[in-house]
Amino acid sequence: MDFATYTRLGFTTLTEEQFKNQYNDAKLLIDNLTNDYYVTYDVSDDLSSDVPFLVYRATQYQKAIAYQCEFAVASGASTIYEQKADNLKTVSVGRTSLSTDGNSISDATYGNTGVVTTAVDLLARTGLLYRGVRAW
């Protein structure tokens, strides 16, 4: 995915430099969440498919990366390590948790993945988050 695709999808928040700086980390997080589906398969094949669902799935994947890039710039944390460093303001002992900042990055991300919940919502209906076992 390049900056032209980012803007074609309707995203305008980031500059080309910001997008390029965040793209690799965002793609790594999204690929980890999707079990490297589009590392194994070529996203351009799905984008050019005659099957509408395949085009939809690939487009949602690209949008998820775009949202992750925007989140990384807005939060100032593009990697899980940086996100965890931001959350050091929270202390948990047993079932008791104390936080000095109610606007923690972890409130905006899905579990321990580091992926912004908006991106997860986009991928949820595509089958890319499925973790079942193949029948064959």
C-alpha positions in Angstrom: 0.0 0.0 0.0 1.3 3.4 -0.9 0.3 7.0 0.0 -1.8 7.3 -3.2 -3.9 4.3 -2.0 -4.2 5.8 1.5 -5.7 9.0 0.0 -7.8 7.0 -2.6 -9.5 5.2 0.4 -10.6 8.6 1.7 -7.9 9.2 4.4 -6.5 12.7 4.5 -5.1 13.2 8.1 -1.5 12.2 7.5 1.1 13.7 5.3 3.0 11.4 2.9 6.0 11.5 5.2 4.0 10.6 8.3 2.3 7.7 6.4 5.6 6.3 5.2 7.1 6.6 8.7 4.3 4.6 10.2 3.4 2.1 7.5 5.8 -0.7 8.3 4.9 -0.8 12.0 1.2 -0.5 11.2 1.3 -3.3 8.7 3.3 -5.5 11.1 0.6 -5.1 13.8 -2.3 -5.7 11.4 -0.5 -8.7 9.8 0.1 -10.2 13.2 -3.6 -9.8 14.0 -4.7 -11.4 10.7 -2.3 -14.3 11.1 -0.2 -13.0 8.2 -3.0 -13.7 5.7 -1.8 -11.0 3.2 1.8 -12.0 3.7 1.0 -15.5 2.4 -1.5 -14.2 -0.3 -1.2 -11.2 -2.6 -3.6 -8.4 -1.6 -3.6 -7.1 -5.2 -5.1 -10.4 -6.4 -8.1 -9.9 -4.1 -8.4 -6.2 -5.0 -8.6 -7.0 -8.7 -10.9 -10.0 -8.3 -14.4 -10.3 -9.8 -15.7 -11.6 -6.5 -17.1 -8.6 -4.6 -16.3 -10.1 -1.1 -12.6 -10.5 -1.9 -12.4 -6.9 -3.0 -14.2 -5.9 0.2 -11.9 -8.0 2.4 -8.7 -6.5 0.8 -10.1 -3.0 1.0 -11.0 -3.4 4.7 -7.4 -4.7 5.3 -6.0 -1.6 3.7 -8.3 0.7 5.6 -7.2 -1.1 8.9 -3.6 -0.3 8.1 -4.5 3.3 7.3 -6.4 3.7 10.6 -3.4 2.1 12.5 -1.1 4.6 10.8 -3.3 7.5 11.9 -3.6 6.1 15.4 0.2 5.8 15.7 0.7 9.4 14.7 -2.1 10.7 16.9 -0.9 8.7 20.0 2.8 9.1 19.4 3.3 5.4 19.8 3.7 3.2 16.7 5.0 0.0 18.3 3.6 -2.1 21.1 6.7 -1.2 23.2 6.0 2.5 22.8 2.4 1.9 23.7 3.3 -0.1 26.8 5.8 2.6 27.9 2.9 5.1 27.7 0.9 2.9 30.0 3.4 2.8 32.8 1.2 5.3 34.5 -1.1 2.4 35.5 -0.3 0.2 38.4 -2.1 -3.2 39.0 -1.8 -5.3 42.1 -3.9 -8.4 42.1 -7.4 -7.4 41.1 -6.8 -3.7 42.0 -5.8 -1.3 39.3 -4.9 2.4 39.8 -4.4 4.8 36.9 -3.2 8.4 36.8 -4.4 8.9 33.3 -7.9 7.9 32.1 -6.9 8.5 28.5 -4.5 5.6 28.3 -3.5 4.1 24.9 -4.7 0.7 26.1 -8.3 2.1 26.2 -8.2 2.6 22.5 -6.5 -0.7 21.5 -7.7 -4.3 21.2 -6.4 -6.5 24.0 -2.6 -6.8 24.0 -2.3 -6.5 20.2 -1.6 -2.8 20.0 -4.1 -2.5 17.2 -6.6 0.4 17.4 -10.2 -0.9 17.9 -11.4 0.9 14.7 -9.1 -1.3 12.6 -10.2 -4.5 14.4 -13.9 -3.5 13.8 -13.1 -3.2 10.1 -11.5 -6.6 10.0 -14.1 -8.4 12.1 -16.5 -9.0 9.3 -14.0 -10.2 6.7 -12.9 -13.6 8.2 -9.3 -12.4 8.6 -9.6 -12.7 12.4 -10.8 -16.3 12.2 -8.6 -18.7 14.2 -10.4 -22.0 13.5 -9.0 -25.1 12.0 -9.4 -25.9 8.3 -11.5 -29.0 7.6 -9.1 -30.3 4.9 
